Amino acid sequence: AVQGGIERTGITRWDLGELPEVVHTVVDGHHISGYPALLDRGDSVDVKVFSTPDIADKVMPAGLRRLLLLTVPVGVRGLEGAVPNRVRLALAAHPELTLGLLLRDCINAAADQVISDHRTAAGGVEVRDQVGFEAMVDRARADLRADAARTLTAAGALVVTAVDLDSRLDTLVAPTLQDLVDDVRGHLSRLVRPGFVTKAGTSRLPDLERYLTAVSYRIERMGQAPDRDRQNLAVARAVEADHAKLLAALRPSQITPRVAAVGWAIEELRVSLFAQTVGAKGQVSAKKITRELDALFGGDLD
């Protein structure tokens, strides 16, 4: 049943008035609460009422981003013209990425940054009414295109680095190194893949650059001390396996920022294991990550 008659489809501009956080209805004598959010449909958004606030909170950011980009579109052609040849060549060599995917990824990430900046300026208040949305649109008109161009420059450099590192692995042909080479290739494909810019967010792109620097350091030394590399890999893989089990056990709505933070902590652990001189951010260890995973497995997800 449509809860409170609020659900709508095919929305391309904010004509919603205020979008409430919760609506109430009575079904067969039972009082039921529903949680409205904007649902991204690609060329429009829907207002849909969800059964829990967790699901609504998970859906809302992408819907808000879509409505912002429908209101303040960023011309892909203008951005595309500034992409240097070295980035185009790297994209051609990447097994999954294309220029179109990278452009849309950077625009989405830049839009997320505009939304985040607006939220911070508004004291942490989420956009749920016309006035808030229009204020966010004003910020987007001022910042979004330049932010997208900056993001594309940074992301393009990361693609070039990742493809170069992958090609360097071709020189490590000794059978005794095959498992290590396979791990590095898998790691590169996780760091730089379709959607990687939006997933990381624009503020984390310098961290991705540091992770790739750490991979380069590892490649340089892997052939000289494969046993040490393999020992470090065993430590990393143990926590990665536990993290994968946690993700498999959770519903998408349960992937909270705290859960996501474990993935980034594991990246920092890899820096500390394979490239100490590059420098990990914060105090990171396998023991600390395992403790956090245990807490999350115990249901402490907030």
N, C-alpha and C positions, 0 to 999 in steps of 0.2 A: 504494500500500500504506500502511496505517496504521503509522507509524513508532513502534516501541516500545509500541504499543497505548495511546498516551496521548490520542489524539483523542476528543473527546466533543462532544455537541450539547445544546442546551436547558438550559444552566446559568443559574440565577437567584440563586445565592448561592455564596460561596466555600466549596466543599467539595472542593477540589482537593488539599489538603495543600500540597506545594511544587510549583510549576510550574518545571521545569528550564529553563535557557537553551538547552541543546542536548541532543538525544537521538541515539543511534547505533543503527543497524541494519545487517544484512547482507542484501543482495539479490543473488542469483546470484553469490555469492562476493565481491561488492564491498562495502566498508565505506562507508556513506552517513550523513552527518550531517544532522539536521533541526533546525529552530529553532521551538519551540512559542510560541504567542502566543494571547491572547484576541481573538476576532473578534466584533465587534458585530453582532448579528442583530436589533436593535430591541427585542424583548421578552425577549431572552435573549442569552447569549453562547455561542460554541463555543470549545473548545480545538482549534486547528488547527496542524499542523506545516508550516512553510514551508521552502523550499529554500535561502534565504539569510537571514543575520541582518538584513540591510537591510530586507527585506520584513517580517520579524517585528517589527522595531523600529517600522516605519511603522504596522502594524496594531494593535499592543498598546495605545497610549494610548486610542484610542476604545473598545476592548473593556473596558479597566479602568474608564474613565469610565462605561460602560453598567452594569457590575456594581455600581459604587458607587451609581449613581442607582437601581438596582433595590433596593439594600439600604437606602438613605436617600433615599426619594422626596421631592421638593419639590412641594407642592400648587400646581398652576397657578392654581387659582381664587383662593387667597389672594393671590398676586402680582398677578393680573389686577385685583382690586378696588382696588389702589393706583395703577393707571395713570391719570394725569390726562387730562382731555378733550382738551387740546391735543395730546397724543401720539396719542390715538385718531384725531383729525382728520387729523394728519399721516400716520398709517398708511393711512387711507382714501384719501389723495391719492397715496400712493407706488405706483408701477406694479407692484412685485414683493412688497413686504413685507405681512405681516398681523400682527395681534396675536399669534396663536398661534405663528407662526414666530419672532417676536421673543422671546416668553417662553421657548420651548424653547432658542433660541440663548443667551439669558442664563443659563439654568440650566446648560447644557453648559459655558459659559465659566467659571461659578462653580465647577463641579465640577473643571474642569481646574486652576483656581487652588488648590483644596483639595489636589489630587494633587501639584501643584508645591510647595506649602508643606510637605506631608508629606515629600516627597522631600528637600527642603532640610534639614528637621529631622532626617532619618535619615542625613544626611551624603552625600546623592546616591545612596543605594541605592534601586533600583526595587523596587516591591512584587511579590514572587513567592511569598509564602507566607501562611498563615493569620494568623500573628501580625502581620505587616506590614499585611495588609489590615484586620484588626480595629482596629489603631492608626489607620489612615486613616479608617475608619468613625467612630471616636470623634471625630476632628477634624471630619468632615463633620457629625455630629450637633450639634456646637457652633457651626460657622461657616457651613454651606452655605446655609441659608435666608437669613440676613442678607446674605451675599455676593451671592446671586442678586438680592435686592431692591435692593441698592446698584448692582449692575451694570445692572439694568433701569432705574433712575433715570438713570444716565449715558447708557445707550444710547438711551433714549427722547428725551433732550435732543438727541442727535446726529441722530436721525431728523427731529425738528422743524426743526433747523437746515438739514439737507440739503434738505428739501421747500421751506423758505422760500427758500433760494438758487436752487433750480430755478425757482420761480415768479418770482423777480427777473429771470431770464434772458428771460422772456416780454416784458419791456420793451425788450430789445435787438433791434429789428426790422430794422435797416439790413442790406441784403444783403451789405455789405462785412464785416460781423461774423459772418456765418453759420457759417463754419468754426471760429471761435473759440468761439462759443456751443455748437456741437456738441461741441467738445473738452471744455468745462467740464461739459456734461451727461454725457458719457461718464465723465469723472473722478468726478463725484458718484455715478454708478451703480456704480462700482468701490469707492468708499469705504464706501457705505451700501447694502448689498444683503443678501439672505438669507444667513445664516451669518457676517456680518461681525464679530460680537462674538467668536465662538469663534475665527475665523481670526486676529483681532488679539490676543486675550487680554485679560483685564481690565486688566492693567498698561499696555497700550498705548492704552487709550481716551482718555487726555489727549492723546496724539499725534494721534489722529483728530480731536479737537476743534480742535487747532492747524491741522491740514490744512484743515479746513472754514473756519477763520478766514482762512487764506491764500487760499482760493477766494473768500471774500467780498471781500477786498482786491483780488483780481484783477478781479472783476466790476465793482467801483467804478471801476477805472481803464482797463478794456479799451476802452471807447468813446472815451476821450481819446487813447490812444496805441496804436491797433491794430497798427501796423507793429512797434513794439517788442514787443508781446505775441506777434506772429507769429514774430519772431526767436527769442524765448525758447521758444516752442512747438516750433520746429524742433530746438532742442537737446534738449528733453525727449523728443520723439518718436523721435529717432535712437537714444537709449539704450533707450527702451521697445521699439522694434522689435528690437534685438539681444537684449534680455531675453526677448521673446516667442519668438524663434528658439531660445534656449537651453531654455526650458521645453518647447517642442515637441519638442526632441531628447532630452529626458530621460524615463526611466520614472518613474512615481510614487514608487518607492522611492529614486530618486536626488534627490528634492527635499529636500535636507538643510537644516538651519537656516542654513547659509552661503548656499545658493541663495536661500532665502526672504528673507534679510537684504538681498539686492540689491533686491528689490521695495520694501522700506521705505526703502532709500537713495534710490531714484528718487522716492519721495514727498518726502523731504527736499530733493532737488534741485529739485522743483517749487516748494517753499516758497522756496528761495534764488533761483530765477529770477523768480517772479511776485510774491513778497511778502517782500522782504528784511527789512522792518521787523518782520514777524511772528517771524522767527528760525528758522533750520534748526538741527537738533540735530547737533552734530559738524561736522567739516570735510568737506564734501561737494562734489564737482564731477563734471561729465560725464567728465572725463579719468580720475578715480579709479574711477568705476563701469565705464568701458570696460575699464580694466586688469583689474578683478576679473572681468568677463565673459569676457575673453580667457583668464584663468587657469582659469575654470570650463569654458569650451569645450575647453580643453586637458586636461580630465579631473581637475583638482584640486578635487574636489567635497567633501572632508571639512571 
